[in-house]
Amino acid sequence: MKVIVIGAGLGGLAVALRLQGLGCDVTVLEQRDAPGGRASRLTDGGFTWDTGPSLITMPWVLEETFAAGGLDLHREVRLRRLDPLYRIRWAGEERTFDFADSPERLQEEVASFSTSDARRVDDFLAATKPIYEHAILGAGRRPFDDIRSFAALLPTMLRLDAVMPLHRFVSRYFRHPRIREAFSFHSLFIGGDPYRVPAIYAALVYLQVLDGGWYADGGVYSLVEAMSRPLDVRCGARAEAVETAGGRVRGVRLVGGERLGADAVVSNADVMRTDALLGRPPEGRSLRPTMSCFLLYLGLDRPVDALLHHTLLVGREYRDFIRTVTRGQHLPRTFSSYVHAPARTEPGMATPGGDSLAVLLPVPNLRADVDWEREGDALRDALIADLERTFGLDGLASAVRLEHRMTPQDFARDLGAVDGNAFAVEPTLRQSAYFRPPNRVRGVTGMYHVGGGTHPGAGIPGVMLGAGVTAAMVVADAPASRMAVAA
């Protein structure tokens, strides 16, 4: 059976590994000059940066994916457990919160803010455990092709209070505003507003406590390299259209006219571009993409001692900031950002005596009225100044020796992200499970989705689980004769 995968991001590579392991003849098409997609790598002058995801959770989903392709994850990549997973700092406050994967140490951290809240940590973890088991382990491993599958899950989610807004769910257990923020911000990692997304995403806390947070030597891109090695990945091959006949996929046409026949096509491109690839008008309601990001990749001539491997810097007017970047029409007035400093764990990611920082600032996507050509430089300077003034990263500006940046325009131009989104489809209740673009594309036999925009969602665990769902569909839908030939 011949399968073409469009896009060599983590989802495309994961589904290709699984299908190849099942005996399919798989070709992966990547429009850029190297695999990776949103999980790419940037190197310059002895500095190395991951340009996409940087925190690995649920490492067992990677182990499963690698094993399905005949690989041993731990022979291909060295993983290191992070302790703590990350530190949270708030503007104007001396206290910090170190998020550990131990319930006892979490209680100690919470107690420094509120002793009464510390007594509720176990209750919170007990409440999120069944959400994790049903929504992540259960629903995340099966498709939601019809409304019946969603209806079957809904009573359980209602019973667990998993459909109420995430921040409200967290607030039932904790009273201190900083603890509420510390236990609810995680949906921002996949582009979701914690005040609006469902409490299903409270399970992101539980899974971090259960399985820890990890770093791969060389960055997340080392996963991309390992997954790509046994696959036929054609870089510089941009898919122009998916060709069909009689309602069935027949192949892919590349820019330049080359045609590749296929029994099935799996798209790891932005799900909101699928209809364009199929040459048909968009079907049904329009989807809302996530916010975007403004990213600075900084090579410094000295380390910034105030930072851990992962540090979240929460600015003033936090809720207003989130509302602005997810729904607003202008740039935020205050900044809340995330800084990745991998040289804390792997010194070789920076030059000797230096530091390699990736600074991520959530910003509105291209639906907002922002002229990035005009405002990019001013935002960069304001962000650096805020990091120095508000969070005490003294001397940051003068330490910069190399610098790159990424804006919503780059997400749109280089990654084909609709409206320059950073995390695909916004993970609201109305865009989850059955209401999310399905793994099996409706209306075209042999056409499938994989990646952060389809079920179950964004983030490395979601994408890996979704690749398993999609691969199983491809094989289940294939005529037995084609699978026999492939085997």
C-alpha positions as CSV (number, residue, x, y, z in Angstrom):
1,M,0.0,0.0,0.0
2,K,1.4,3.4,-1.0
3,V,1.0,6.2,1.4
4,I,2.1,9.8,1.0
5,V,2.5,12.0,4.1
6,I,2.5,15.7,3.5
7,G,4.7,17.5,6.0
8,A,7.6,16.2,8.0
9,G,6.7,17.7,11.3
10,L,6.5,15.5,14.4
11,G,3.0,14.3,13.5
12,G,4.0,13.5,9.9
13,L,7.1,11.6,11.0
14,A,5.3,9.7,13.7
15,V,2.5,8.5,11.4
16,A,5.0,7.6,8.7
17,L,7.0,5.5,11.2
18,R,3.9,3.7,12.3
19,L,2.7,3.0,8.8
20,Q,6.1,1.9,7.6
21,G,6.3,-0.4,10.6
22,L,2.9,-1.9,9.5
23,G,4.3,-2.7,6.0
24,C,3.2,0.4,4.0
25,D,5.4,2.0,1.4
26,V,5.6,5.6,2.8
27,T,7.0,8.8,1.3
28,V,7.1,12.0,3.3
29,L,7.0,15.3,1.4
30,E,8.5,18.3,3.1
31,Q,8.4,21.7,1.5
32,R,11.3,23.1,3.5
33,D,14.9,22.1,3.1
34,A,14.9,20.0,6.3
35,P,12.3,18.0,8.3
36,G,10.8,19.3,11.5
37,G,8.0,21.7,10.6
38,R,7.2,23.7,13.8
39,A,9.8,21.5,15.6
40,S,12.8,22.8,13.7
41,R,16.3,23.8,14.8
42,L,18.3,27.0,14.4
43,T,22.1,27.1,14.7
44,D,24.4,30.1,14.4
45,G,27.8,30.9,15.7
46,G,28.0,28.1,18.2
47,F,24.5,28.6,19.5
48,T,21.6,26.2,19.0
49,W,17.9,26.8,19.5
50,D,14.8,24.6,19.2
51,T,12.3,26.8,17.3
52,G,9.3,24.8,18.4
53,P,8.3,22.6,21.4
54,S,11.0,22.4,24.1
55,L,9.5,20.4,27.0
56,I,8.9,16.7,26.7
57,T,6.2,15.1,28.7
58,M,4.7,11.6,28.6
59,P,7.9,10.1,27.2
60,W,6.2,6.7,26.9
61,V,4.2,7.9,23.9
62,L,7.5,8.5,22.2
63,E,8.7,5.1,23.2
64,E,5.6,3.6,21.7
65,T,6.0,5.6,18.5
66,F,9.6,4.7,18.0
67,A,8.9,1.0,18.8
68,A,6.2,1.0,16.2
69,G,8.8,2.0,13.6
70,G,11.3,-0.6,14.9
71,L,13.4,1.9,16.9
72,D,14.5,2.1,20.5
73,L,13.9,5.6,21.7
74,H,16.6,5.4,24.3
75,R,19.2,4.2,21.8
76,E,18.4,7.0,19.5
77,V,18.1,9.9,21.9
78,R,19.3,10.7,25.4
79,L,16.6,11.9,27.6
80,R,17.2,13.8,30.9
81,R,14.6,14.3,33.6
82,L,14.3,17.9,34.7
83,D,14.1,18.9,38.3
84,P,12.2,21.1,38.7
85,L,10.3,21.1,35.4
86,Y,10.2,24.9,35.4
87,R,10.1,28.0,37.6
88,I,7.4,30.6,37.6
89,R,8.2,34.2,38.5
90,W,5.7,37.0,38.9
91,A,6.4,40.7,38.2
92,G,7.3,42.7,41.3
93,E,7.5,39.6,43.6
94,E,10.4,37.9,45.2
95,R,8.7,34.5,45.6
96,T,9.0,32.0,42.9
97,F,7.2,28.7,42.3
98,D,9.3,25.7,41.2
99,F,7.0,23.1,39.6
100,A,8.3,19.7,40.6
101,D,6.9,16.2,39.7
102,S,6.7,15.2,43.3
103,P,3.3,15.8,45.1
104,E,5.2,16.3,48.4
105,R,7.4,19.0,46.9
106,L,4.5,20.6,45.1
107,Q,2.8,20.9,48.5
108,E,5.9,22.6,49.9
109,E,5.9,25.1,47.1
110,V,2.2,25.8,47.5
111,A,2.6,26.2,51.3
112,S,5.0,29.1,50.7
113,F,2.0,30.9,49.3
114,S,-0.9,29.3,51.3
115,T,-0.9,26.6,53.8
116,S,-4.6,25.9,53.3
117,D,-4.0,25.5,49.5
118,A,-1.1,23.1,50.2
119,R,-3.6,20.8,51.9
120,R,-5.7,20.7,48.7
121,V,-2.9,19.5,46.4
122,D,-3.7,15.9,46.9
123,D,-7.4,16.6,46.3
124,F,-6.6,18.4,43.1
125,L,-4.4,15.5,41.8
126,A,-7.1,13.0,42.7
127,A,-9.7,15.0,40.8
128,T,-7.5,15.3,37.7
129,K,-6.4,11.6,37.6
130,P,-9.7,10.3,36.2
131,I,-9.8,13.2,33.7
132,Y,-6.3,12.1,32.5
133,E,-7.4,8.5,32.3
134,H,-10.6,9.2,30.4
135,A,-9.7,12.2,28.3
136,I,-6.0,11.5,27.6
137,L,-5.5,7.8,27.8
138,G,-9.1,6.9,26.7
139,A,-10.4,9.5,24.3
140,G,-6.9,10.4,23.1
141,R,-6.3,6.9,21.7
142,R,-9.6,6.6,19.7
143,P,-11.2,8.6,16.9
144,F,-14.2,10.8,17.2
145,D,-15.7,10.2,13.7
146,D,-19.4,10.7,14.7
147,I,-21.4,12.5,17.3
148,R,-22.2,9.2,19.1
149,S,-18.6,8.8,20.1
150,F,-18.6,12.3,21.6
151,A,-22.0,11.8,23.3
152,A,-20.7,8.6,24.9
153,L,-17.8,10.5,26.5
154,L,-19.8,13.6,27.6
155,P,-21.5,12.2,30.7
156,T,-18.2,11.2,32.2
157,M,-16.7,14.6,31.5
158,L,-19.7,16.3,33.0
159,R,-19.5,14.1,36.1
160,L,-15.8,15.0,36.5
161,D,-16.5,18.7,35.9
162,A,-14.1,18.6,33.0
163,V,-16.2,20.8,30.7
164,M,-16.2,23.8,33.0
165,P,-13.6,26.5,32.3
166,L,-10.1,25.4,33.4
167,H,-9.4,28.3,35.7
168,R,-12.7,27.9,37.4
169,F,-12.0,24.2,38.0
170,V,-8.7,25.0,39.5
171,S,-10.2,27.7,41.7
172,R,-12.5,25.1,43.4
173,Y,-9.3,23.7,45.0
174,F,-7.1,26.7,45.5
175,R,-7.8,30.2,46.8
176,H,-4.5,32.0,46.4
177,P,-4.4,33.8,43.0
178,R,-0.8,32.8,42.3
179,I,-1.5,29.1,42.9
180,R,-4.6,29.3,40.7
181,E,-2.4,30.7,37.9
182,A,0.4,28.1,38.6
183,F,-2.1,25.2,38.2
184,S,-4.0,26.5,35.2
185,F,-1.6,28.2,32.8
186,H,-0.6,24.9,31.1
187,S,-3.2,25.2,28.3
188,L,-1.2,28.2,27.1
189,F,1.4,25.6,26.0
190,I,-1.1,24.5,23.3
191,G,-2.6,27.9,22.5
192,G,-5.6,27.8,24.9
193,D,-6.9,30.5,27.2
194,P,-7.1,28.9,30.7
195,Y,-10.2,31.1,31.4
196,R,-12.1,29.7,28.4
197,V,-10.8,26.2,27.6
198,P,-12.4,23.2,29.3
199,A,-11.0,21.7,32.5
200,I,-10.0,18.6,30.5
201,Y,-6.7,20.4,30.3
202,A,-6.2,20.2,34.0
203,A,-5.0,16.7,33.1
204,L,-1.8,18.4,31.8
205,V,-0.8,19.0,35.5
206,Y,-1.5,15.4,36.4
207,L,0.5,13.9,33.6
208,Q,3.5,16.1,34.4
209,V,3.4,14.9,38.0
210,L,3.0,11.3,36.9
211,D,5.7,11.1,34.2
212,G,7.8,14.2,34.8
213,G,9.3,16.7,32.3
214,W,12.2,15.8,30.1
215,Y,14.9,17.2,27.9
216,A,16.5,15.5,24.9
217,D,20.2,16.2,24.3
218,G,20.4,18.3,21.2
219,G,16.9,19.6,21.8
220,V,13.6,18.3,20.6
221,Y,15.0,18.4,17.1
222,S,17.1,15.3,18.0
223,L,13.7,13.5,18.0
224,V,13.1,14.8,14.5
225,E,16.5,13.6,13.3
226,A,16.0,10.1,14.8
227,M,12.5,9.7,13.4
228,S,13.6,10.9,9.9
229,R,16.6,8.5,9.5
230,P,14.7,5.3,8.6
231,L,12.1,7.2,6.4
232,D,12.0,8.3,2.8
233,V,11.7,12.1,3.4
234,R,11.8,14.3,0.3
235,C,12.8,17.8,1.3
236,G,12.1,20.7,-1.0
237,A,9.0,18.9,-2.3
238,R,5.9,21.2,-1.9
239,A,2.5,19.6,-2.3
240,E,0.3,21.8,-4.5
241,A,-2.8,19.6,-4.6
242,V,-4.2,16.2,-3.5
243,E,-5.7,14.6,-6.6
244,T,-8.9,12.6,-6.3
245,A,-11.2,10.7,-8.6
246,G,-14.6,9.3,-7.8
247,G,-14.4,10.6,-4.2
248,R,-11.1,8.7,-3.6
249,V,-7.5,9.9,-3.2
250,R,-5.4,9.1,-6.2
251,G,-2.1,11.0,-5.4
252,V,-0.4,14.2,-4.8
253,R,0.7,16.9,-7.4
254,L,3.8,18.8,-6.5
255,V,4.7,22.4,-7.4
256,G,6.4,22.0,-10.7
257,G,3.9,19.4,-12.0
258,E,5.3,16.1,-10.7
259,R,2.6,13.6,-9.8
260,L,3.0,10.9,-7.1
261,G,0.3,8.1,-7.0
262,A,-1.0,7.0,-3.6
263,D,-3.6,4.8,-2.1
264,A,-3.8,7.1,0.9
265,V,-2.6,10.6,1.8
266,V,-2.0,11.9,5.3
267,S,-1.7,15.6,5.7
268,N,0.5,17.1,8.4
269,A,-0.1,20.5,7.0
270,D,-2.3,23.1,8.8
271,V,-5.7,21.4,9.0
272,M,-7.4,24.6,7.9
273,R,-5.7,24.3,4.5
274,T,-7.0,20.8,3.7
275,D,-9.9,21.9,1.6
276,A,-7.6,24.1,-0.5
277,L,-5.3,21.0,-1.1
278,L,-8.4,19.1,-2.2
279,G,-9.5,21.9,-4.5
280,R,-12.8,22.3,-2.8
281,P,-14.5,25.1,-0.9
282,P,-14.3,25.0,2.9
283,E,-17.0,22.9,4.4
284,G,-19.1,23.7,7.5
285,R,-18.3,26.4,10.1
286,S,-15.0,28.2,10.0
287,L,-12.4,27.2,12.6
288,R,-10.7,29.6,14.9
289,P,-6.9,29.4,14.9
290,T,-4.9,29.9,18.1
291,M,-2.9,33.0,19.0
292,S,0.6,33.4,17.5
293,C,4.0,34.0,19.0
294,F,6.8,36.5,18.8
295,L,10.1,34.6,19.4
296,L,13.6,35.9,20.0
297,Y,16.5,33.5,19.7
298,L,19.4,35.1,21.6
299,G,23.0,34.1,21.7
300,L,24.6,35.7,24.8
301,D,28.3,36.1,25.8
302,R,27.5,35.2,29.4
303,P,24.9,33.2,31.2
304,V,21.8,34.7,32.8
305,D,21.9,33.3,36.3
306,A,18.3,34.2,37.2
307,L,16.9,31.6,34.7
308,L,16.4,27.9,35.0
309,H,16.1,25.5,32.0
310,H,12.5,26.5,31.7
311,T,11.2,29.8,33.2
312,L,7.8,31.4,33.0
313,L,7.7,35.1,33.6
314,V,4.2,36.3,34.4
315,G,3.7,40.0,34.0
316,R,1.2,42.4,35.5
317,E,-2.5,42.3,34.4
318,Y,-2.1,38.6,33.5
319,R,-5.7,38.0,32.6
320,D,-5.9,41.1,30.4
321,F,-2.7,39.9,28.7
322,I,-4.2,36.5,27.8
323,R,-7.5,38.1,26.6
324,T,-5.5,40.5,24.4
325,V,-3.3,37.9,22.8
326,T,-6.1,35.4,22.2
327,R,-8.9,37.7,21.2
328,G,-7.5,41.2,20.8
329,Q,-6.8,43.4,17.9
330,H,-3.5,45.0,19.1
331,L,-0.3,44.0,20.9
332,P,-0.4,43.5,24.7
333,R,0.5,46.4,27.0
334,T,2.2,44.1,29.5
335,F,4.3,41.0,28.8
336,S,4.1,37.4,30.1
337,S,6.7,35.2,28.4
338,Y,8.4,31.9,28.5
339,V,12.2,31.5,28.3
340,H,14.0,28.3,27.3
341,A,17.7,28.1,28.4
342,P,18.9,24.6,27.4
343,A,22.5,25.3,28.2
344,R,21.5,24.8,31.9
345,T,21.2,21.1,31.1
346,E,23.4,20.8,28.0
347,P,26.2,23.4,27.9
348,G,27.0,22.6,24.3
349,M,23.8,24.4,23.2
350,A,25.8,27.7,23.7
351,T,29.3,28.8,23.2
352,P,31.7,28.3,26.1
353,G,30.8,30.9,28.8
354,G,27.7,32.0,26.9
355,D,24.0,31.3,26.9
356,S,21.4,30.3,24.4
357,L,17.9,31.7,25.1
358,A,14.7,31.3,23.2
359,V,12.2,33.9,24.4
360,L,8.5,33.2,23.5
361,L,5.9,36.0,23.8
362,P,2.3,35.1,23.0
363,V,0.9,37.7,20.6
364,P,-2.3,38.0,18.5
365,N,-2.4,36.1,15.2
366,L,-2.6,37.9,11.9
367,R,-6.4,38.6,12.3
368,A,-5.3,41.5,14.6
369,D,-4.5,44.9,13.2
370,V,-0.7,44.7,13.7
371,D,1.8,45.9,11.1
372,W,4.7,43.5,11.9
373,E,7.1,45.1,9.5
374,R,6.7,48.4,11.4
375,E,6.2,47.2,14.9
376,G,8.6,44.2,15.2
377,D,11.7,46.2,16.2
378,A,9.8,48.3,18.8
379,L,8.3,45.1,20.3
380,R,11.7,43.5,20.5
381,D,13.2,46.4,22.3
382,A,10.2,46.7,24.7
383,L,10.4,43.0,25.5
384,I,14.1,43.0,26.2
385,A,13.7,46.1,28.4
386,D,10.8,44.5,30.3
387,L,12.9,41.4,30.9
388,E,15.6,43.6,32.4
389,R,13.4,46.0,34.3
390,T,10.5,43.8,35.5
391,F,12.3,40.5,36.0
392,G,15.8,41.5,36.9
393,L,17.6,40.1,33.9
394,D,20.2,42.8,34.2
395,G,22.5,43.4,31.3
396,L,20.6,41.2,28.9
397,A,20.6,43.7,26.1
398,S,24.4,44.3,26.3
399,A,25.1,40.5,26.4
400,V,23.4,39.7,23.0
401,R,25.9,38.7,20.4
402,L,23.6,36.9,17.9
403,E,19.9,37.3,17.4
404,H,17.1,35.9,15.3
405,R,13.4,36.4,15.5
406,M,10.1,34.8,14.4
407,T,6.8,36.7,14.0
408,P,3.3,35.6,13.0
409,Q,4.3,36.5,9.4
410,D,6.9,33.8,9.6
411,F,4.5,31.2,10.9
412,A,2.2,32.0,7.9
413,R,4.9,32.2,5.2
414,D,7.3,29.5,6.3
415,L,4.9,27.0,7.9
416,G,1.7,27.6,6.0
417,A,-0.1,28.4,9.3
418,V,-3.4,30.0,8.7
419,D,-3.4,33.6,10.1
420,G,0.1,32.9,11.4
421,N,-1.2,30.7,14.2
422,A,1.4,29.1,16.5
423,F,-0.6,26.0,17.8
424,A,-3.2,25.1,15.1
425,V,-6.8,25.1,16.2
426,E,-7.8,26.8,19.4
427,P,-8.6,24.1,22.0
428,T,-12.0,25.3,23.1
429,L,-14.8,22.9,23.9
430,R,-16.5,23.7,20.6
431,Q,-13.3,22.8,18.8
432,S,-12.4,19.6,20.7
433,A,-13.1,15.9,20.1
434,Y,-15.9,15.5,17.5
435,F,-15.9,19.2,16.9
436,R,-12.2,19.3,15.9
437,P,-11.1,18.4,12.4
438,P,-11.3,14.6,12.3
439,N,-8.4,12.3,11.7
440,R,-10.3,10.8,8.7
441,V,-11.1,13.7,6.3
442,R,-14.8,13.7,5.6
443,G,-16.0,13.3,2.0
444,V,-12.8,11.9,0.5
445,T,-11.8,8.2,0.9
446,G,-8.1,7.7,1.7
447,M,-7.5,11.2,3.0
448,Y,-6.4,11.8,6.6
449,H,-5.1,14.4,9.1
450,V,-2.3,14.2,11.6
451,G,-0.7,16.8,13.8
452,G,-1.8,19.4,16.4
453,G,-4.9,20.5,14.5
454,T,-6.7,17.2,14.5
455,H,-7.8,14.9,17.4
456,P,-6.7,14.8,20.1
457,G,-4.7,18.0,19.9
458,A,-1.5,19.9,20.0
459,G,1.7,19.3,22.1
460,I,4.1,16.4,21.7
461,P,1.9,13.9,23.5
462,G,-1.3,14.9,21.7
463,V,0.5,14.7,18.3
464,M,2.0,11.3,19.0
465,L,-1.3,9.8,20.2
466,G,-3.1,11.3,17.2
467,A,-0.5,9.7,14.9
468,G,-1.4,6.3,16.4
469,V,-5.1,7.0,15.8
470,T,-4.5,8.0,12.2
471,A,-2.2,5.2,11.3
472,A,-4.7,2.7,12.6
473,M,-7.4,4.2,10.5
474,V,-5.3,4.1,7.3
475,V,-4.6,0.4,7.8
476,A,-8.2,-0.4,8.8
477,D,-9.6,1.4,5.7
478,A,-7.1,-0.3,3.3
479,P,-8.4,-3.1,1.1
480,A,-6.9,-6.4,2.3
481,S,-5.3,-7.0,-1.1
482,R,-3.2,-3.8,-0.9
483,M,-2.0,-4.5,2.6
484,A,-1.1,-8.0,1.6
485,V,1.0,-6.7,-1.3
486,A,2.6,-4.1,1.1
487,A,3.5,-6.8,3.6
